[in-house]
């Protein structure tokens, strides 16, 4: 439900823009505001789960998410919709890391890859089905109904949580790092917001530079603060562990290119190719099928070739498939677009399985809550930055040309795909620092010294 809502509005953006009287690219605030609130709220989710228990926090998060979804559907203008999406993100911020924490504390290292595959596939299906579901709903009903889908799903989830969700909590509650929460959340939110508004050219270069300096200064201040306090909000010492650092930081860079596709592909299909919303959504469906099929072989691929080789080669393949979308035009047969989408979903699924499972290969059980929180924070920030960066690249190539000009928007999108693909290929360099045996405690179930550092 949470992952579905991060992308379900993407195919509805043209219809929403027409209904609310704004340009399509300006509505990316509705997308990024949700992801920004996730990035801001996730850091405190680990502390809340340790204090109040995974079952209570997970159920409360679902309830907040469901009520906020209804408010999104009732919004009358863009500011109301953005406000409701922020509330929705607060609920979503507690769902993913708390759910992942329950998985980490339930399964052993040797079982983690198989267990995480199921979680990752569910997380992948949400963004991949989101445009399809959103497109069909917009075609037959209206864009407001895309938010009401969460009501029956949320009610069913609350029943399942009450019956099956394990209730893990910390044996000793640590104090909340209030100053750390203020510094990190303010810096992350300001940086994400800056990327979003700068894409619309609302800020001059000088003002944008000053705000970027303030945001980076806040994040740097948190880095200094975290080393001075005994109970930091996010324990940055975990980055000394090589597998965790490479998986999280390398994943952050890789997702900058991948994270913009759920927004840019529907724009290419609808504004560039002139397809209706429901057909645009259906073109996203093959990626979900490919993601599900990868689950069947991901464990064997990682066991045979190892994390280092798989991540290097697979990242390059993702970059190449992103670049190939620059060749998609009205003259390209639909079957070739479907094949390209299948390849994209296949490689994306293997990438997420690899990065998300390797991150915990050398994490001690006592650090699982903190590791889950940090990984979730940077994952959501990378999605926010990816959406904002993708929109910024497209706006740069589009220049002063009108967004209603099909040739202009298609050309800008094609150049954007080439840029994002090249960035993704370059991000494969971050995985060269891995050792061939890294991650074997997960892929092969072999015991390694926990906490291996460089």
Helices and strands as residue ranges (DSSP letters): H 2-5, H 13-20, G 25-27, H 28-52, H 54-74, H 78-106, H 109-140, H 145-164, H 178-198, H 205-226, G 236-240, H 242-258, H 261-267, I 268-272, H 277-294, H 298-324, G 325-327, H 334-358, G 365-367, H 368-398, H 406-427, G 428-431, H 440-443
